[in-house]
């Protein structure tokens, strides 16, 4: 029997992928019965060329264009507010969920005064999330992988949105999801703002595997996508402060040097150099 005292708004955002081909949706269907709390599943489809049929299992939004993440998340947040759902579970299409993940969510939801419940995400052997960073520099400075479990406070956390469970009223306090970062840097913006609000986080003792396509320059990167990424990075560094901008510029210079010696990354040198000179 589900606990009626807690309700969760779950959202999966899809792009150029059929629902049945999403590893996130497949594993969600396989293990969601382990979740002890009431929930509503919202499928937000950002691909007009793919129609997802309505179902009794979920609510579906077939967008007329690619609304990216911020618009989709804000729609889900508005729905959570309307139906008094205390939590939002954010899911992309490429995260492999597990039974252990939902079992640990059940326990973590018993803690009070936390703004987010965060799993550890990996791509192959690389630790992606969560990490701690300097509050005046953000993720451009030295970041430390967070491997501990339990409640974390007093640190600036940087984490990926996917598979993170976020408190609805904590999101309301930061104005929801910033449309200034419709896709790239949105994860960092959310957790940076929550950290600045002195929120507490619960770090789960569970590892999920996430396919980070941004790492695949050869097959997934395009010049237009790279421009969108670097533009968002530049904008976010400016929001944090002058020191963050300076460190970001230093990182860009190092990135440019690496691109110089990488055949697959070399086409992006001019774009990196352009933003290196931007004020």
N, C-alpha and C positions, 0 to 999 in steps of 0.2 A: 504494500500500500504506500502511495506517495505521501510525503509530508506536506500538508496544505499550508504550512506557515511560511514557506519560501517558494517563490516562483521565479523562473529563469526564462529570459528571452534569448533564444539561440538564433544566430544568423550565420548562414553560409553564403559567401559572395563568390559567384562563378564568372569566369570570363573565357569565352571561346572553348567551352567544355560542356559536354552533356552531363546532366546530373549523375546518371548511372556510371559515368567514367571517373567521377571524383573519388579519390581515395579517402578524402575526409568524409564524404557522405556514406560511402561503403562501411567504413569503420564506425561511424556514428550509429548507423542502423544496427550494426552488430553488437554494440556494447551499451547503447543508451538505456537499455532496461536496467542496467546497474545503478543508474541515477535514482536517488530516493526522493527527488523533489519534482514538483510540477514544472512543466516547461511548454513553450510554444516554439516550433521550428519555423523560421522564415528563410526561404530560399530567394536570394536576390540575384537575378540573372542579368548580367551586364552585356549580353550578346544578343542583339536584335535578330540575328540570323538563326538563332537557336530558340525554339519555343519549348518551354517547360510546361507541361500540362498541370492543371490544378489537381490537388489530391487531398484526401482527408488526413494525410500524415503531416502536411505542412501547408503554410501560406506561401504563395509564390508571387513575386513581382518580376514581370518581364519588362525590363527597361527599354525604352525606345532608342537609347543610345548608351554608350559606356559611361555610367555615372561614377565609375571608380569606387573607392572605398568610403570616403567621408560622407557622401550623400547617402549611400546604402546604410552605413552605420547610424547616421542621424535619423534615418527613417525607422530603423529598429529601436533606437533610443526613444523616439517619440511614441512608438507602439508600446514599449515597456512602461513608459510614464502613464500612458492612457489606461493600461490594464494593471497598474500597480505591481509591476514585476520588479523585484528588488535588485536583480542581477542581470547582466548581459554576458553571454558567452559568444566571443567573436571567433569565427572560423573562416579560413580561406579554403581553397580547393585542394591543397597539396600537403596536408598534415595528417599523419597516420595516428589515429587515436587508439587507445588501449583500454582494456578492462580496468587495469590498475589506475589509470588516469581518473576514471569516473568514481572508483572506490575512494580515492584520495580526495576528490572534490566533495564527496559526502561528508568526510571528516573535517575538511578545511572550512566548510560553510558553518560549522558550529562556533567558530571563533568570531568574536565581536570586534567592531572598530577597525576593520580592514577594508581597503578600497579595491584591492585586486588579489586574485589567486593566480599564481603564475607557474606553469610547468617549465622544465628545462627543455629547450629545443636544440636539436643537432641536425646538421646536414652532413651526411657521411660521418666523418670523425671530427668535424669542426663544431665547437660550441658556439651557438648563435645567440642564445638568450636564456636567462637574464644576465645583465652585467651591471656593475656599479661604475660611476664616473664622477668627475669633478663638476660641481654645480655651476661654476663660472665658465667652463669650457664645453661641457657636454661630451658627446661621444667622439669628439675630435682629439681629446686628450687621451691619457692612459686609462684604459678600461680593464676592470678585473672581472673574470668569470665568477659568478656567484654559484657556489656549489653547496652552500649550507641549506638547511631545511628549517622552516618555521617562520615566525614573524620577524620582519625586517623593518626598522624605522631609523630615521636620522641619516639615510643615505639617498643619493640621487640614483634612481634606478632607470636603466634603459632596457626595455624588453620588447619582444615582438607581440603584436596584437593577437596573432593566431593562437587559439586554445587558451587565451587568457580570459578569466572571468572577472568582470568589472562591476563594481557597485554603481547602480543607477544614479543615486544622489551624489556620489563623488564626481561622476561625469557631468552632472548638471552644474556643479560648482565651477567647473572649468569651461562651461559654455558648450558642452558637447564636443563633437569632433570638428576640428578646424578645417573649413573649406579652403583655407590658404594652402593646405597640404592634402589635396584630394586623393593622393595615392602614396607617393614616396615621402619618407620622413614622418608620416602620420603616426606610426608606432612610437617613434622617439618623442614627438611632440606631446602625445598623450601622457606618457609616463614621466616626462620631464615636468610637465605641468602638475601632475599629481604629486610628484616629489616636492615641488616647490610649495605645495599646499600642506606639506608635512603629513601626508597620508601614510598609513601603514600598509605593508604588503605581506602576503603569505607566500613563501616559496615552497613548492611541492617537491617531494622526493620521487620524482618520476621523470623519465626522459622520453620525449616524443621526437620522431624523425620528420623533418620538414624539408621539402624540395625547394631550395632557394635558387630560383632561375636567374637572379641577378648575377650570380657567380659564373654563369655560362656565357662568356663573351662570344664564343664561336657560334653557338646555335640560337641563343635567346636575345642577345643584345643587338640593338639597332642604333643608328645615330640619333633618331628622334627620341628614342627611349633614354639614351644616355643624356641628352640635353635636358629632359624632364627630371632626371635623377639629380644631375649636378645643379640645376636651377633650384630645386627644392633644398638641397644641401646648403647652398649659398644663402638662401632666404632664412633657413632655420638657424644658421650660425649667426646671422645678423640679429635675430630675435633674442638669442642668448646674451650677446654682448660683444664688445670690441675684442676682448681677449680671445673669445671663441672664433671670431672672424680671422684673427691673425694666425691662430693654430690651424684653422681650416685651410688657409692659404699655404701653410707649410706642408700640410698633408697633400694638397693638390700638386705641389711641386714634386713631392716624392712619387705621387701617382704618375705624373708626367714622365719621370725618369724610368719607372717600371714599364710604362707603355712604349717607351723608346726601344726597349730591349725585348718586347713581346710582339711577335708577328700578328697575333689575333687582336691585340689591343692597340696596335700602332695607328689604325685609322681614326682613333679618338684623341690623338695628341693635340690637334688644332683646337678642338672644343675645350679640352682641359686648359690649354694655354689662354684661351679667350676668357674663361672664368677666373683664371689666376690674376688677370689684369683688371677684372671688374671691381668697382668700389662697393 
